[in-house]
Amino acid sequence: MNMIRLFGKPIRCNKSSQDKKTNEVGANLFIGNLEPEVDEKMLYDTFSAFGVLLFAKVMRDPDNGVSRGFGFISYDTFEASDAALAGMNGQFLCNRPISVSYAYKKETKGERHGSAAERLIAANRPIKDTPGGPGGPTGPGAGAPPVRPPMMPPNMPPPPGMG
């Protein structure tokens, strides 16, 4: 659906902001000096060798869809983004040397992703139950129902009319 014209203007489809907040760790990289023929698939295929990519986006002119020569990618871990930064900065992609750096944060002026505070938050984030991961179908709790916290603290009296 991205860049399909509706009433003469290309439409853009993005994940809702709530979805982005839950899975992004801040391992966002800026990819500069891209050849116009580089698309999202080529960017994704090139950088997925370093780890799990959450998204790969080539920025385009909204009026004609032509590449603006840069894009963004986001990894699920800082280890993967560090490896991509070290391995790809200055490398040639479609006969043009690309620049790779941590992207600037949208909410701040001049602050980049990849700070020590952001890495600490990412290291302490809760681990999702994924297949093959901790608590997944092949993990130590295979087949057991998930443990849920109690709805109310045990020493709290029931609401009026419920006792």
Phi and psi in radians as a Rosetta constraint file:
Dihedral C 1 N 2 CA 2 C 2 CIRCULARHARMONIC -1.066 0.35
Dihedral N 2 CA 2 C 2 N 3 CIRCULARHARMONIC 2.384 0.35
Dihedral C 2 N 3 CA 3 C 3 CIRCULARHARMONIC 1.171 0.35
Dihedral N 3 CA 3 C 3 N 4 CIRCULARHARMONIC 0.243 0.35
Dihedral C 3 N 4 CA 4 C 4 CIRCULARHARMONIC -1.408 0.35
Dihedral N 4 CA 4 C 4 N 5 CIRCULARHARMONIC 2.352 0.35
Dihedral C 4 N 5 CA 5 C 5 CIRCULARHARMONIC -1.381 0.35
Dihedral N 5 CA 5 C 5 N 6 CIRCULARHARMONIC 2.356 0.35
Dihedral C 5 N 6 CA 6 C 6 CIRCULARHARMONIC -2.357 0.35
Dihedral N 6 CA 6 C 6 N 7 CIRCULARHARMONIC 2.074 0.35
Dihedral C 6 N 7 CA 7 C 7 CIRCULARHARMONIC 0.978 0.35
Dihedral N 7 CA 7 C 7 N 8 CIRCULARHARMONIC 0.680 0.35
Dihedral C 7 N 8 CA 8 C 8 CIRCULARHARMONIC 1.447 0.35
Dihedral N 8 CA 8 C 8 N 9 CIRCULARHARMONIC -0.110 0.35
Dihedral C 8 N 9 CA 9 C 9 CIRCULARHARMONIC -2.061 0.35
Dihedral N 9 CA 9 C 9 N 10 CIRCULARHARMONIC 2.437 0.35
Dihedral C 9 N 10 CA 10 C 10 CIRCULARHARMONIC -1.248 0.35
Dihedral N 10 CA 10 C 10 N 11 CIRCULARHARMONIC 2.371 0.35
Dihedral C 10 N 11 CA 11 C 11 CIRCULARHARMONIC -1.580 0.35
Dihedral N 11 CA 11 C 11 N 12 CIRCULARHARMONIC 2.691 0.35
Dihedral C 11 N 12 CA 12 C 12 CIRCULARHARMONIC -2.176 0.35
Dihedral N 12 CA 12 C 12 N 13 CIRCULARHARMONIC 2.336 0.35
Dihedral C 12 N 13 CA 13 C 13 CIRCULARHARMONIC -1.989 0.35
Dihedral N 13 CA 13 C 13 N 14 CIRCULARHARMONIC 2.209 0.35
Dihedral C 13 N 14 CA 14 C 14 CIRCULARHARMONIC -2.286 0.35
Dihedral N 14 CA 14 C 14 N 15 CIRCULARHARMONIC 2.774 0.35
Dihedral C 14 N 15 CA 15 C 15 CIRCULARHARMONIC -1.137 0.35
Dihedral N 15 CA 15 C 15 N 16 CIRCULARHARMONIC 2.675 0.35
Dihedral C 15 N 16 CA 16 C 16 CIRCULARHARMONIC -1.176 0.35
Dihedral N 16 CA 16 C 16 N 17 CIRCULARHARMONIC 2.725 0.35
Dihedral C 16 N 17 CA 17 C 17 CIRCULARHARMONIC -1.100 0.35
Dihedral N 17 CA 17 C 17 N 18 CIRCULARHARMONIC -0.521 0.35
Dihedral C 17 N 18 CA 18 C 18 CIRCULARHARMONIC -1.129 0.35
Dihedral N 18 CA 18 C 18 N 19 CIRCULARHARMONIC -0.706 0.35
Dihedral C 18 N 19 CA 19 C 19 CIRCULARHARMONIC -1.096 0.35
Dihedral N 19 CA 19 C 19 N 20 CIRCULARHARMONIC -0.723 0.35
Dihedral C 19 N 20 CA 20 C 20 CIRCULARHARMONIC -1.124 0.35
Dihedral N 20 CA 20 C 20 N 21 CIRCULARHARMONIC -0.686 0.35
Dihedral C 20 N 21 CA 21 C 21 CIRCULARHARMONIC -1.150 0.35
Dihedral N 21 CA 21 C 21 N 22 CIRCULARHARMONIC -0.525 0.35
Dihedral C 21 N 22 CA 22 C 22 CIRCULARHARMONIC -1.370 0.35
Dihedral N 22 CA 22 C 22 N 23 CIRCULARHARMONIC -0.517 0.35
Dihedral C 22 N 23 CA 23 C 23 CIRCULARHARMONIC -1.973 0.35
Dihedral N 23 CA 23 C 23 N 24 CIRCULARHARMONIC -0.223 0.35
Dihedral C 23 N 24 CA 24 C 24 CIRCULARHARMONIC -1.435 0.35
Dihedral N 24 CA 24 C 24 N 25 CIRCULARHARMONIC 2.413 0.35
Dihedral C 24 N 25 CA 25 C 25 CIRCULARHARMONIC -1.859 0.35
Dihedral N 25 CA 25 C 25 N 26 CIRCULARHARMONIC -0.109 0.35
Dihedral C 25 N 26 CA 26 C 26 CIRCULARHARMONIC 1.718 0.35
Dihedral N 26 CA 26 C 26 N 27 CIRCULARHARMONIC 0.145 0.35
Dihedral C 26 N 27 CA 27 C 27 CIRCULARHARMONIC -1.502 0.35
Dihedral N 27 CA 27 C 27 N 28 CIRCULARHARMONIC 1.057 0.35
Dihedral C 27 N 28 CA 28 C 28 CIRCULARHARMONIC -1.746 0.35
Dihedral N 28 CA 28 C 28 N 29 CIRCULARHARMONIC 2.260 0.35
Dihedral C 28 N 29 CA 29 C 29 CIRCULARHARMONIC -2.008 0.35
Dihedral N 29 CA 29 C 29 N 30 CIRCULARHARMONIC 2.528 0.35
Dihedral C 29 N 30 CA 30 C 30 CIRCULARHARMONIC -1.697 0.35
Dihedral N 30 CA 30 C 30 N 31 CIRCULARHARMONIC 2.284 0.35
Dihedral C 30 N 31 CA 31 C 31 CIRCULARHARMONIC -2.013 0.35
Dihedral N 31 CA 31 C 31 N 32 CIRCULARHARMONIC 1.996 0.35
Dihedral C 31 N 32 CA 32 C 32 CIRCULARHARMONIC -1.937 0.35
Dihedral N 32 CA 32 C 32 N 33 CIRCULARHARMONIC 2.913 0.35
Dihedral C 32 N 33 CA 33 C 33 CIRCULARHARMONIC 1.084 0.35
Dihedral N 33 CA 33 C 33 N 34 CIRCULARHARMONIC 0.746 0.35
Dihedral C 33 N 34 CA 34 C 34 CIRCULARHARMONIC -1.418 0.35
Dihedral N 34 CA 34 C 34 N 35 CIRCULARHARMONIC 2.458 0.35
Dihedral C 34 N 35 CA 35 C 35 CIRCULARHARMONIC -1.136 0.35
Dihedral N 35 CA 35 C 35 N 36 CIRCULARHARMONIC 2.504 0.35
Dihedral C 35 N 36 CA 36 C 36 CIRCULARHARMONIC -1.012 0.35
Dihedral N 36 CA 36 C 36 N 37 CIRCULARHARMONIC -0.446 0.35
Dihedral C 36 N 37 CA 37 C 37 CIRCULARHARMONIC -1.386 0.35
Dihedral N 37 CA 37 C 37 N 38 CIRCULARHARMONIC -0.152 0.35
Dihedral C 37 N 38 CA 38 C 38 CIRCULARHARMONIC -1.276 0.35
Dihedral N 38 CA 38 C 38 N 39 CIRCULARHARMONIC 2.202 0.35
Dihedral C 38 N 39 CA 39 C 39 CIRCULARHARMONIC -2.031 0.35
Dihedral N 39 CA 39 C 39 N 40 CIRCULARHARMONIC -3.108 0.35
Dihedral C 39 N 40 CA 40 C 40 CIRCULARHARMONIC -1.056 0.35
Dihedral N 40 CA 40 C 40 N 41 CIRCULARHARMONIC -0.697 0.35
Dihedral C 40 N 41 CA 41 C 41 CIRCULARHARMONIC -1.121 0.35
Dihedral N 41 CA 41 C 41 N 42 CIRCULARHARMONIC -0.768 0.35
Dihedral C 41 N 42 CA 42 C 42 CIRCULARHARMONIC -1.140 0.35
Dihedral N 42 CA 42 C 42 N 43 CIRCULARHARMONIC -0.718 0.35
Dihedral C 42 N 43 CA 43 C 43 CIRCULARHARMONIC -1.107 0.35
Dihedral N 43 CA 43 C 43 N 44 CIRCULARHARMONIC -0.787 0.35
Dihedral C 43 N 44 CA 44 C 44 CIRCULARHARMONIC -1.097 0.35
Dihedral N 44 CA 44 C 44 N 45 CIRCULARHARMONIC -0.846 0.35
Dihedral C 44 N 45 CA 45 C 45 CIRCULARHARMONIC -1.092 0.35
Dihedral N 45 CA 45 C 45 N 46 CIRCULARHARMONIC -0.676 0.35
Dihedral C 45 N 46 CA 46 C 46 CIRCULARHARMONIC -1.192 0.35
Dihedral N 46 CA 46 C 46 N 47 CIRCULARHARMONIC -0.793 0.35
Dihedral C 46 N 47 CA 47 C 47 CIRCULARHARMONIC -1.590 0.35
Dihedral N 47 CA 47 C 47 N 48 CIRCULARHARMONIC -0.190 0.35
Dihedral C 47 N 48 CA 48 C 48 CIRCULARHARMONIC -1.254 0.35
Dihedral N 48 CA 48 C 48 N 49 CIRCULARHARMONIC -0.192 0.35
Dihedral C 48 N 49 CA 49 C 49 CIRCULARHARMONIC -1.161 0.35
Dihedral N 49 CA 49 C 49 N 50 CIRCULARHARMONIC -0.341 0.35
Dihedral C 49 N 50 CA 50 C 50 CIRCULARHARMONIC -1.657 0.35
Dihedral N 50 CA 50 C 50 N 51 CIRCULARHARMONIC -0.240 0.35
Dihedral C 50 N 51 CA 51 C 51 CIRCULARHARMONIC 2.823 0.35
Dihedral N 51 CA 51 C 51 N 52 CIRCULARHARMONIC -3.024 0.35
Dihedral C 51 N 52 CA 52 C 52 CIRCULARHARMONIC -1.366 0.35
Dihedral N 52 CA 52 C 52 N 53 CIRCULARHARMONIC 2.088 0.35
Dihedral C 52 N 53 CA 53 C 53 CIRCULARHARMONIC -1.576 0.35
Dihedral N 53 CA 53 C 53 N 54 CIRCULARHARMONIC 2.354 0.35
Dihedral C 53 N 54 CA 54 C 54 CIRCULARHARMONIC -1.477 0.35
Dihedral N 54 CA 54 C 54 N 55 CIRCULARHARMONIC -0.643 0.35
Dihedral C 54 N 55 CA 55 C 55 CIRCULARHARMONIC -2.817 0.35
Dihedral N 55 CA 55 C 55 N 56 CIRCULARHARMONIC 2.780 0.35
Dihedral C 55 N 56 CA 56 C 56 CIRCULARHARMONIC -2.372 0.35
Dihedral N 56 CA 56 C 56 N 57 CIRCULARHARMONIC 2.223 0.35
Dihedral C 56 N 57 CA 57 C 57 CIRCULARHARMONIC -2.386 0.35
Dihedral N 57 CA 57 C 57 N 58 CIRCULARHARMONIC 2.177 0.35
Dihedral C 57 N 58 CA 58 C 58 CIRCULARHARMONIC -1.689 0.35
Dihedral N 58 CA 58 C 58 N 59 CIRCULARHARMONIC 2.209 0.35
Dihedral C 58 N 59 CA 59 C 59 CIRCULARHARMONIC -1.359 0.35
Dihedral N 59 CA 59 C 59 N 60 CIRCULARHARMONIC 2.355 0.35
Dihedral C 59 N 60 CA 60 C 60 CIRCULARHARMONIC -2.247 0.35
Dihedral N 60 CA 60 C 60 N 61 CIRCULARHARMONIC 2.723 0.35
Dihedral C 60 N 61 CA 61 C 61 CIRCULARHARMONIC -1.183 0.35
Dihedral N 61 CA 61 C 61 N 62 CIRCULARHARMONIC 2.194 0.35
Dihedral C 61 N 62 CA 62 C 62 CIRCULARHARMONIC -1.156 0.35
Dihedral N 62 CA 62 C 62 N 63 CIRCULARHARMONIC -0.398 0.35
Dihedral C 62 N 63 CA 63 C 63 CIRCULARHARMONIC -1.420 0.35
Dihedral N 63 CA 63 C 63 N 64 CIRCULARHARMONIC -0.709 0.35
Dihedral C 63 N 64 CA 64 C 64 CIRCULARHARMONIC -2.121 0.35
Dihedral N 64 CA 64 C 64 N 65 CIRCULARHARMONIC -0.074 0.35
Dihedral C 64 N 65 CA 65 C 65 CIRCULARHARMONIC 1.347 0.35
Dihedral N 65 CA 65 C 65 N 66 CIRCULARHARMONIC 0.161 0.35
Dihedral C 65 N 66 CA 66 C 66 CIRCULARHARMONIC -1.375 0.35
Dihedral N 66 CA 66 C 66 N 67 CIRCULARHARMONIC 2.436 0.35
Dihedral C 66 N 67 CA 67 C 67 CIRCULARHARMONIC -1.024 0.35
Dihedral N 67 CA 67 C 67 N 68 CIRCULARHARMONIC 2.458 0.35
Dihedral C 67 N 68 CA 68 C 68 CIRCULARHARMONIC -1.609 0.35
Dihedral N 68 CA 68 C 68 N 69 CIRCULARHARMONIC 0.020 0.35
Dihedral C 68 N 69 CA 69 C 69 CIRCULARHARMONIC 1.591 0.35
Dihedral N 69 CA 69 C 69 N 70 CIRCULARHARMONIC 0.166 0.35
Dihedral C 69 N 70 CA 70 C 70 CIRCULARHARMONIC -2.628 0.35
Dihedral N 70 CA 70 C 70 N 71 CIRCULARHARMONIC 2.877 0.35
Dihedral C 70 N 71 CA 71 C 71 CIRCULARHARMONIC -2.752 0.35
Dihedral N 71 CA 71 C 71 N 72 CIRCULARHARMONIC -3.114 0.35
Dihedral C 71 N 72 CA 72 C 72 CIRCULARHARMONIC -2.363 0.35
Dihedral N 72 CA 72 C 72 N 73 CIRCULARHARMONIC 2.558 0.35
Dihedral C 72 N 73 CA 73 C 73 CIRCULARHARMONIC -2.347 0.35
Dihedral N 73 CA 73 C 73 N 74 CIRCULARHARMONIC 2.727 0.35
Dihedral C 73 N 74 CA 74 C 74 CIRCULARHARMONIC -2.397 0.35
Dihedral N 74 CA 74 C 74 N 75 CIRCULARHARMONIC 2.267 0.35
Dihedral C 74 N 75 CA 75 C 75 CIRCULARHARMONIC -1.766 0.35
Dihedral N 75 CA 75 C 75 N 76 CIRCULARHARMONIC 2.829 0.35
Dihedral C 75 N 76 CA 76 C 76 CIRCULARHARMONIC -1.459 0.35
Dihedral N 76 CA 76 C 76 N 77 CIRCULARHARMONIC -0.221 0.35
Dihedral C 76 N 77 CA 77 C 77 CIRCULARHARMONIC -2.416 0.35
Dihedral N 77 CA 77 C 77 N 78 CIRCULARHARMONIC 2.694 0.35
Dihedral C 77 N 78 CA 78 C 78 CIRCULARHARMONIC -1.264 0.35
Dihedral N 78 CA 78 C 78 N 79 CIRCULARHARMONIC -0.460 0.35
Dihedral C 78 N 79 CA 79 C 79 CIRCULARHARMONIC -1.072 0.35
Dihedral N 79 CA 79 C 79 N 80 CIRCULARHARMONIC -0.751 0.35
Dihedral C 79 N 80 CA 80 C 80 CIRCULARHARMONIC -1.168 0.35
Dihedral N 80 CA 80 C 80 N 81 CIRCULARHARMONIC -0.736 0.35
Dihedral C 80 N 81 CA 81 C 81 CIRCULARHARMONIC -1.187 0.35
Dihedral N 81 CA 81 C 81 N 82 CIRCULARHARMONIC -0.639 0.35
Dihedral C 81 N 82 CA 82 C 82 CIRCULARHARMONIC -1.115 0.35
Dihedral N 82 CA 82 C 82 N 83 CIRCULARHARMONIC -0.724 0.35
Dihedral C 82 N 83 CA 83 C 83 CIRCULARHARMONIC -1.129 0.35
Dihedral N 83 CA 83 C 83 N 84 CIRCULARHARMONIC -0.735 0.35
Dihedral C 83 N 84 CA 84 C 84 CIRCULARHARMONIC -1.147 0.35
Dihedral N 84 CA 84 C 84 N 85 CIRCULARHARMONIC -0.704 0.35
Dihedral C 84 N 85 CA 85 C 85 CIRCULARHARMONIC -1.093 0.35
Dihedral N 85 CA 85 C 85 N 86 CIRCULARHARMONIC -0.811 0.35
Dihedral C 85 N 86 CA 86 C 86 CIRCULARHARMONIC -1.193 0.35
Dihedral N 86 CA 86 C 86 N 87 CIRCULARHARMONIC -0.664 0.35
Dihedral C 86 N 87 CA 87 C 87 CIRCULARHARMONIC -1.458 0.35
Dihedral N 87 CA 87 C 87 N 88 CIRCULARHARMONIC -0.450 0.35
Dihedral C 87 N 88 CA 88 C 88 CIRCULARHARMONIC -1.956 0.35
Dihedral N 88 CA 88 C 88 N 89 CIRCULARHARMONIC -0.283 0.35
Dihedral C 88 N 89 CA 89 C 89 CIRCULARHARMONIC -1.112 0.35
Dihedral N 89 CA 89 C 89 N 90 CIRCULARHARMONIC 2.141 0.35
Dihedral C 89 N 90 CA 90 C 90 CIRCULARHARMONIC 1.530 0.35
Dihedral N 90 CA 90 C 90 N 91 CIRCULARHARMONIC -0.115 0.35
Dihedral C 90 N 91 CA 91 C 91 CIRCULARHARMONIC -1.326 0.35
Dihedral N 91 CA 91 C 91 N 92 CIRCULARHARMONIC 2.778 0.35
Dihedral C 91 N 92 CA 92 C 92 CIRCULARHARMONIC -1.608 0.35
Dihedral N 92 CA 92 C 92 N 93 CIRCULARHARMONIC 2.310 0.35
Dihedral C 92 N 93 CA 93 C 93 CIRCULARHARMONIC -2.256 0.35
Dihedral N 93 CA 93 C 93 N 94 CIRCULARHARMONIC 1.998 0.35
Dihedral C 93 N 94 CA 94 C 94 CIRCULARHARMONIC 0.996 0.35
Dihedral N 94 CA 94 C 94 N 95 CIRCULARHARMONIC 0.870 0.35
Dihedral C 94 N 95 CA 95 C 95 CIRCULARHARMONIC 1.088 0.35
Dihedral N 95 CA 95 C 95 N 96 CIRCULARHARMONIC 0.469 0.35
Dihedral C 95 N 96 CA 96 C 96 CIRCULARHARMONIC -2.462 0.35
Dihedral N 96 CA 96 C 96 N 97 CIRCULARHARMONIC 2.265 0.35
Dihedral C 96 N 97 CA 97 C 97 CIRCULARHARMONIC -1.232 0.35
Dihedral N 97 CA 97 C 97 N 98 CIRCULARHARMONIC 2.214 0.35
Dihedral C 97 N 98 CA 98 C 98 CIRCULARHARMONIC -1.694 0.35
Dihedral N 98 CA 98 C 98 N 99 CIRCULARHARMONIC 2.685 0.35
Dihedral C 98 N 99 CA 99 C 99 CIRCULARHARMONIC -1.912 0.35
Dihedral N 99 CA 99 C 99 N 100 CIRCULARHARMONIC 2.362 0.35
Dihedral C 99 N 100 CA 100 C 100 CIRCULARHARMONIC -2.181 0.35
Dihedral N 100 CA 100 C 100 N 101 CIRCULARHARMONIC 2.230 0.35
Dihedral C 100 N 101 CA 101 C 101 CIRCULARHARMONIC -2.653 0.35
Dihedral N 101 CA 101 C 101 N 102 CIRCULARHARMONIC 2.871 0.35
Dihedral C 101 N 102 CA 102 C 102 CIRCULARHARMONIC -1.169 0.35
Dihedral N 102 CA 102 C 102 N 103 CIRCULARHARMONIC 2.408 0.35
Dihedral C 102 N 103 CA 103 C 103 CIRCULARHARMONIC -1.288 0.35
Dihedral N 103 CA 103 C 103 N 104 CIRCULARHARMONIC 2.682 0.35
Dihedral C 103 N 104 CA 104 C 104 CIRCULARHARMONIC -1.258 0.35
Dihedral N 104 CA 104 C 104 N 105 CIRCULARHARMONIC 2.523 0.35
Dihedral C 104 N 105 CA 105 C 105 CIRCULARHARMONIC -1.295 0.35
Dihedral N 105 CA 105 C 105 N 106 CIRCULARHARMONIC 2.515 0.35
Dihedral C 105 N 106 CA 106 C 106 CIRCULARHARMONIC -1.231 0.35
Dihedral N 106 CA 106 C 106 N 107 CIRCULARHARMONIC -0.644 0.35
Dihedral C 106 N 107 CA 107 C 107 CIRCULARHARMONIC -1.373 0.35
Dihedral N 107 CA 107 C 107 N 108 CIRCULARHARMONIC -0.317 0.35
Dihedral C 107 N 108 CA 108 C 108 CIRCULARHARMONIC -2.094 0.35
Dihedral N 108 CA 108 C 108 N 109 CIRCULARHARMONIC 2.912 0.35
Dihedral C 108 N 109 CA 109 C 109 CIRCULARHARMONIC -1.765 0.35
Dihedral N 109 CA 109 C 109 N 110 CIRCULARHARMONIC 1.963 0.35
Dihedral C 109 N 110 CA 110 C 110 CIRCULARHARMONIC 1.386 0.35
Dihedral N 110 CA 110 C 110 N 111 CIRCULARHARMONIC 0.043 0.35
Dihedral C 110 N 111 CA 111 C 111 CIRCULARHARMONIC -1.644 0.35
Dihedral N 111 CA 111 C 111 N 112 CIRCULARHARMONIC 2.350 0.35
Dihedral C 111 N 112 CA 112 C 112 CIRCULARHARMONIC -1.747 0.35
Dihedral N 112 CA 112 C 112 N 113 CIRCULARHARMONIC 2.771 0.35
Dihedral C 112 N 113 CA 113 C 113 CIRCULARHARMONIC -1.194 0.35
Dihedral N 113 CA 113 C 113 N 114 CIRCULARHARMONIC 2.826 0.35
Dihedral C 113 N 114 CA 114 C 114 CIRCULARHARMONIC 1.648 0.35
Dihedral N 114 CA 114 C 114 N 115 CIRCULARHARMONIC 0.200 0.35
Dihedral C 114 N 115 CA 115 C 115 CIRCULARHARMONIC -1.216 0.35
Dihedral N 115 CA 115 C 115 N 116 CIRCULARHARMONIC 2.876 0.35
Dihedral C 115 N 116 CA 116 C 116 CIRCULARHARMONIC -1.083 0.35
Dihedral N 116 CA 116 C 116 N 117 CIRCULARHARMONIC -0.683 0.35
Dihedral C 116 N 117 CA 117 C 117 CIRCULARHARMONIC -1.125 0.35
Dihedral N 117 CA 117 C 117 N 118 CIRCULARHARMONIC -0.735 0.35
Dihedral C 117 N 118 CA 118 C 118 CIRCULARHARMONIC -1.140 0.35
Dihedral N 118 CA 118 C 118 N 119 CIRCULARHARMONIC -0.659 0.35
Dihedral C 118 N 119 CA 119 C 119 CIRCULARHARMONIC -1.168 0.35
Dihedral N 119 CA 119 C 119 N 120 CIRCULARHARMONIC -0.661 0.35
Dihedral C 119 N 120 CA 120 C 120 CIRCULARHARMONIC -1.145 0.35
Dihedral N 120 CA 120 C 120 N 121 CIRCULARHARMONIC -0.753 0.35
Dihedral C 120 N 121 CA 121 C 121 CIRCULARHARMONIC -1.076 0.35
Dihedral N 121 CA 121 C 121 N 122 CIRCULARHARMONIC -0.757 0.35
Dihedral C 121 N 122 CA 122 C 122 CIRCULARHARMONIC -1.143 0.35
Dihedral N 122 CA 122 C 122 N 123 CIRCULARHARMONIC -0.635 0.35
Dihedral C 122 N 123 CA 123 C 123 CIRCULARHARMONIC -1.211 0.35
Dihedral N 123 CA 123 C 123 N 124 CIRCULARHARMONIC -0.483 0.35
Dihedral C 123 N 124 CA 124 C 124 CIRCULARHARMONIC -1.769 0.35
Dihedral N 124 CA 124 C 124 N 125 CIRCULARHARMONIC 0.124 0.35
Dihedral C 124 N 125 CA 125 C 125 CIRCULARHARMONIC -1.249 0.35
Dihedral N 125 CA 125 C 125 N 126 CIRCULARHARMONIC 2.658 0.35
Dihedral C 125 N 126 CA 126 C 126 CIRCULARHARMONIC -1.162 0.35
Dihedral N 126 CA 126 C 126 N 127 CIRCULARHARMONIC 2.507 0.35
Dihedral C 126 N 127 CA 127 C 127 CIRCULARHARMONIC -1.494 0.35
Dihedral N 127 CA 127 C 127 N 128 CIRCULARHARMONIC 2.250 0.35
Dihedral C 127 N 128 CA 128 C 128 CIRCULARHARMONIC -1.325 0.35
Dihedral N 128 CA 128 C 128 N 129 CIRCULARHARMONIC 2.641 0.35
Dihedral C 128 N 129 CA 129 C 129 CIRCULARHARMONIC -1.354 0.35
Dihedral N 129 CA 129 C 129 N 130 CIRCULARHARMONIC 1.854 0.35
Dihedral C 129 N 130 CA 130 C 130 CIRCULARHARMONIC -2.047 0.35
Dihedral N 130 CA 130 C 130 N 131 CIRCULARHARMONIC 2.655 0.35
Dihedral C 130 N 131 CA 131 C 131 CIRCULARHARMONIC -0.996 0.35
Dihedral N 131 CA 131 C 131 N 132 CIRCULARHARMONIC 2.207 0.35
Dihedral C 131 N 132 CA 132 C 132 CIRCULARHARMONIC 1.537 0.35
Dihedral N 132 CA 132 C 132 N 133 CIRCULARHARMONIC -0.216 0.35
Dihedral C 132 N 133 CA 133 C 133 CIRCULARHARMONIC -1.593 0.35
Dihedral N 133 CA 133 C 133 N 134 CIRCULARHARMONIC -3.085 0.35
Dihedral C 133 N 134 CA 134 C 134 CIRCULARHARMONIC -1.046 0.35
Dihedral N 134 CA 134 C 134 N 135 CIRCULARHARMONIC 2.233 0.35
Dihedral C 134 N 135 CA 135 C 135 CIRCULARHARMONIC 1.407 0.35
Dihedral N 135 CA 135 C 135 N 136 CIRCULARHARMONIC -0.058 0.35
Dihedral C 135 N 136 CA 136 C 136 CIRCULARHARMONIC -1.358 0.35
Dihedral N 136 CA 136 C 136 N 137 CIRCULARHARMONIC -3.078 0.35
Dihedral C 136 N 137 CA 137 C 137 CIRCULARHARMONIC -1.019 0.35
Dihedral N 137 CA 137 C 137 N 138 CIRCULARHARMONIC -0.428 0.35
Dihedral C 137 N 138 CA 138 C 138 CIRCULARHARMONIC -1.858 0.35
Dihedral N 138 CA 138 C 138 N 139 CIRCULARHARMONIC 0.023 0.35
Dihedral C 138 N 139 CA 139 C 139 CIRCULARHARMONIC -1.374 0.35
Dihedral N 139 CA 139 C 139 N 140 CIRCULARHARMONIC -3.030 0.35
Dihedral C 139 N 140 CA 140 C 140 CIRCULARHARMONIC -1.116 0.35
Dihedral N 140 CA 140 C 140 N 141 CIRCULARHARMONIC -0.464 0.35
Dihedral C 140 N 141 CA 141 C 141 CIRCULARHARMONIC -1.738 0.35
Dihedral N 141 CA 141 C 141 N 142 CIRCULARHARMONIC 0.570 0.35
Dihedral C 141 N 142 CA 142 C 142 CIRCULARHARMONIC -1.046 0.35
Dihedral N 142 CA 142 C 142 N 143 CIRCULARHARMONIC 2.237 0.35
Dihedral C 142 N 143 CA 143 C 143 CIRCULARHARMONIC 1.491 0.35
Dihedral N 143 CA 143 C 143 N 144 CIRCULARHARMONIC -0.248 0.35
Dihedral C 143 N 144 CA 144 C 144 CIRCULARHARMONIC -1.453 0.35
Dihedral N 144 CA 144 C 144 N 145 CIRCULARHARMONIC 2.526 0.35
Dihedral C 144 N 145 CA 145 C 145 CIRCULARHARMONIC -1.185 0.35
Dihedral N 145 CA 145 C 145 N 146 CIRCULARHARMONIC 2.656 0.35
Dihedral C 145 N 146 CA 146 C 146 CIRCULARHARMONIC -1.162 0.35
Dihedral N 146 CA 146 C 146 N 147 CIRCULARHARMONIC 2.548 0.35
Dihedral C 146 N 147 CA 147 C 147 CIRCULARHARMONIC -1.495 0.35
Dihedral N 147 CA 147 C 147 N 148 CIRCULARHARMONIC 2.172 0.35
Dihedral C 147 N 148 CA 148 C 148 CIRCULARHARMONIC -1.924 0.35
Dihedral N 148 CA 148 C 148 N 149 CIRCULARHARMONIC 2.492 0.35
Dihedral C 148 N 149 CA 149 C 149 CIRCULARHARMONIC -1.212 0.35
Dihedral N 149 CA 149 C 149 N 150 CIRCULARHARMONIC 2.695 0.35
Dihedral C 149 N 150 CA 150 C 150 CIRCULARHARMONIC -1.109 0.35
Dihedral N 150 CA 150 C 150 N 151 CIRCULARHARMONIC 2.642 0.35
Dihedral C 150 N 151 CA 151 C 151 CIRCULARHARMONIC -1.223 0.35
Dihedral N 151 CA 151 C 151 N 152 CIRCULARHARMONIC -0.651 0.35
Dihedral C 151 N 152 CA 152 C 152 CIRCULARHARMONIC -2.236 0.35
Dihedral N 152 CA 152 C 152 N 153 CIRCULARHARMONIC 2.638 0.35
Dihedral C 152 N 153 CA 153 C 153 CIRCULARHARMONIC -1.048 0.35
Dihedral N 153 CA 153 C 153 N 154 CIRCULARHARMONIC 2.556 0.35
Dihedral C 153 N 154 CA 154 C 154 CIRCULARHARMONIC -1.114 0.35
Dihedral N 154 CA 154 C 154 N 155 CIRCULARHARMONIC -0.460 0.35
Dihedral C 154 N 155 CA 155 C 155 CIRCULARHARMONIC -1.616 0.35
Dihedral N 155 CA 155 C 155 N 156 CIRCULARHARMONIC 0.130 0.35
Dihedral C 155 N 156 CA 156 C 156 CIRCULARHARMONIC -1.550 0.35
Dihedral N 156 CA 156 C 156 N 157 CIRCULARHARMONIC 2.286 0.35
Dihedral C 156 N 157 CA 157 C 157 CIRCULARHARMONIC -1.213 0.35
Dihedral N 157 CA 157 C 157 N 158 CIRCULARHARMONIC 2.669 0.35
Dihedral C 157 N 158 CA 158 C 158 CIRCULARHARMONIC -1.176 0.35
Dihedral N 158 CA 158 C 158 N 159 CIRCULARHARMONIC 2.729 0.35
Dihedral C 158 N 159 CA 159 C 159 CIRCULARHARMONIC -1.062 0.35
Dihedral N 159 CA 159 C 159 N 160 CIRCULARHARMONIC 2.709 0.35
Dihedral C 159 N 160 CA 160 C 160 CIRCULARHARMONIC -0.991 0.35
Dihedral N 160 CA 160 C 160 N 161 CIRCULARHARMONIC 2.419 0.35
Dihedral C 160 N 161 CA 161 C 161 CIRCULARHARMONIC 1.509 0.35
Dihedral N 161 CA 161 C 161 N 162 CIRCULARHARMONIC -0.097 0.35
Dihedral C 161 N 162 CA 162 C 162 CIRCULARHARMONIC -1.792 0.35
Dihedral N 162 CA 162 C 162 N 163 CIRCULARHARMONIC -0.117 0.35
